[in-house]
Amino acid sequence: MNRIKKKFDELKEKKEKALVGFLTAGDPDFSKSLAIITKMCDAGLDVLELGIPFSDPTADGPVIQRSSARSLANGIHISKILKMTKKLRKTSDIPIILFTYYNPVLAFGIEKFYKEAKKAGADGTLVVDLPLEESNEMTKFWENDNFSLIRLLAPTTPKERMEKILKTAASGFIYLVSKTGVTGSDGIDASEVLKQMKMIRLVSNLPVCVGFGISTSNDVSRIASFADGVVIGSAFERLIENNMNNPELPSIIAEKVKEYKKATIV
């Protein structure tokens, strides 16, 4: 059993929902980033989305765009992120998803990315701009194993398209985007998300985690009442941006993780 399935099974038994945390790897620098993420894991984070910085993160709002720019300015690239993954794996059994755009993977080498990511201890990848029709270009190198391809579904994804994606090219869990727009934008319409959730449940048994626009504990509680997990990214990156030179930054974010995690208990 892979770490992702094991984690969601454990949470179901405990009547909790998954707290999925996104951070851009290497922000504000490699050592601080590793310290922050380690603290987050210790504080109760359930799944880690480790963001690979990209120069043109078109799906991301300004907060995550700036985090990518800082990381790139510090010379962070896939090899260093795999090194970070390997270090994290020595102290934590948390499921780790490498969150990326396709361009960095192409530049690194598709087959090389898969093999080295697995070797480092990653459990899967989410490639934001990889459409279903091109997925085989990446997955043809994958063995029949436990490395997952996490798929994004948008509020505008029609049922027929959803069925096609989920039946042919999804594993681990489903990332449901709560609304149109980019990450970090405010507000979330839980009733609309619930409608989309019901549609997904008709075609897939995979856990569904909801992201985009979730920033408060109340947001987490509302979404956790019907989803299998919540994804938070911009709120964590905003804390980094606002406390860049604060030596207590890892502890500040760890406390936020604890607050969010408490809200996932249903």
N, C-alpha and C positions, 0 to 999 in steps of 0.2 A: 504493500500500500504506500502511495507517495505521500509526501508531507502535506500537500494541499487537502487531499481527501481525508487524511487522518485528522487534520485540524478542524475541518467542518464537521466531521463525525463527533469529535470531542465536544465541540461547542453545542451541537444539537442535544447531546446528552445533558449538558449543564444548563440548557435553556438560555444560552447566550447567542448573540450574533457576532459576526467577525468585525473587528476593527482593522481595516486595511489602511496602512499609512504610506503615503507617497513622499519621498524626498529626492531631490536631485543629488546624485552622488557627487561628493567633492565640494559641496557648498557648505560653508564658505571656503574651506580648504580640505585636503584629504584627511588630516589627523582630527580636525574638529568635527568633520562630517562623520567619521567612524565613531568618535566618542558620543555624538548625539544619537546616532542610530543604535549603538549598543545600549544606551540608557533607555531608549524607546522600547527596545525588545525586553529589557529587564522590567519595564513598567507595565507590561501587559499587552503590547501590540500583538495582534494575531497573525497578520500577513504583512510583509514588507514589499512595497513596490519601489525598487531602486532605479531611479531615473537616470538614463544615459543622456548627458547634455547634447543639445543639437542647436545649430546656429539659426534654424528657422522653424521653431516649434509652433506651427500654425494652429494647433488645437488648444494651445495654452494661453491663459491670460497673462497680464503684465507681471504678476508676482513670480510665476514660474519661469517666464521668459527671462527675467532678471537673474533668477537663480541659475539658469543655464548659462547665461553670459558670464557670471562670476566663476562658475565651474570651468568653463572653457578657458577663461583667462588664466586659471591656475594650472592649465595643461592637463586637465582630466580627460581621459579617453577610455575606450572599452577595456584595454589591457589593465589599466589602473583600477577600473571598477570591478573587474574579475578578481583582482588582487584583494580588493576590499571585501568582496563576497566570500572569498576563501578565509579571510580573517574573521568575518562574522560567523562563519560556519563552525569555527573552533569553540565558540562560546554560546551559540544559540542554534536551536533546531527549528526556528521559525521558517515557514515557507517564504522563499525569496523569488520575486518575479522581476525580471529585467524589463523595464518599461522604456520603449525606444521608438524612434521613427526608423523607417527602413534604410535611409541613406547611410547612417553610421554602420549598420550591419553589412550593407553591400561593400562599403569601403574596407571593412575589417575582413570580410570573407564570410559568406553564408554558412558553409559547412564548418569552417573554423570557429565561428561564433557559437554554433550549436555544441560542438565537441568541447570547447574550452569553458563554456557556460556550465555544462553538465559537470565537468571535471572540478570546477570551482565550488560546486554545491548549489547552483541555482536550480529552481524547480520548474521554471517556465519563462515565457516571454509574452509581452503584450506589445505588438507593433502597430502603433496608432494608425498609420496610413497604408497598411497592407490590405488591399481588398481581397475578398474571397477568391476571385478569379486568378489572382497571382500567388495565392498562398502555397501552392504546390512547389513553386520556385524555391521556397524555404524548407518546407516540410519533407520534401523528397529525400533529404539527407538524414531525416530523423529515423532512428530505429524504433521498433515497436516497444516503447518504454514509457517511463513516467514523466517525461518532459512535456509540459503543457503549453498549448497555444491559447492564450486568453483572448476572447473576442469582445469587441465593443459593439453595443447596440445603441442606436440613437432613438430619441422619441419619435422621429419621423420614419424609422425603418418599418416598411409594410410587413404584414404577417407572412406573405409568401417569401419575401427576401429573408426574413428572420428564420423561417423554417429551413431554408437552404443553407444558411450560415451555420446554424446550430446542429444540423444533422451531418454536415460534412467537414467542418473545420473549426470545432471548438472543443476545449477540454479544460479541466481544472475548475474554473468558475466563469460566469458571465459578468462582464462589466456593463451595467446599464447606465447610460448617460441620462441624467435626470431631466435635462432640458437642452434646447438648442443654444448655441453660443460657445464660449470658451471657458476653461477652468477658472475658478475664482470669482465668477460673477455671482451676485447676491440673489437670494430668494429661491424657493423651491416649491413647486406645486405637488404636494404629496398625492393628491387624488389622481392626477395625470400619470404619475409614476406608478401608482397602484394598477391603473388600467393596463399599462404596458407590461407590468409584472404578470398579471393574469394571463395575458396573451403568451408570454414566454413559458409559463407553467404548462400550457397546453402542448408545447412542442419539445420541451427539454426538462430533464431531471437534474441538471447541473445547478449548483448554488448560484444565486444571483446577488451581486453586490452593486450598490447604487452609489454613483459619484457625481461630482460637479455641483457646486452651490451649497455644500454641506459644511458648516463652519461652527455651529453652536451645539451644545449638548441637547437642546430641544430638537434641533434638526436630526441629530443622531437617534434620539428616542422615537421620533415620528417614523423615520425610515426603517428602523430596526423592528417596528411593530409588524412589518409585513415582508421585509427583505431578509436575505440571509447574511448580509453584511453591508457596511457603509465604508466608503472610500473618502479619505480626507488628505488633501495635498496642500492647497494654497494656504490654508490656515496654519499649517506647520511651517511652511516656507516664510510666511509673514512674520512668524515669531523669530525665525533666524534673522531676517532682514532688520527687524527692530531691536535685536539684541546682539548684533554682530560682535561687539567687543566686550560683551558681558561674560565673565568667566563662569557664571552660573547658567549659561545657555543650555547645556545638556539637561540640567535639572529642571529648568523652566519647561522645556518641551516634555520631559518625562511626566511632570505633574499634569500637563494638558492631556497626555495619553491616558493617564489614570482617570481623569474627569470624563473623557469621551468613552473609555471602556466601561465605566460604571453605567453609562446610558445605554449600553448594548444589552443589558440584562433585561429579559422580558418576562 
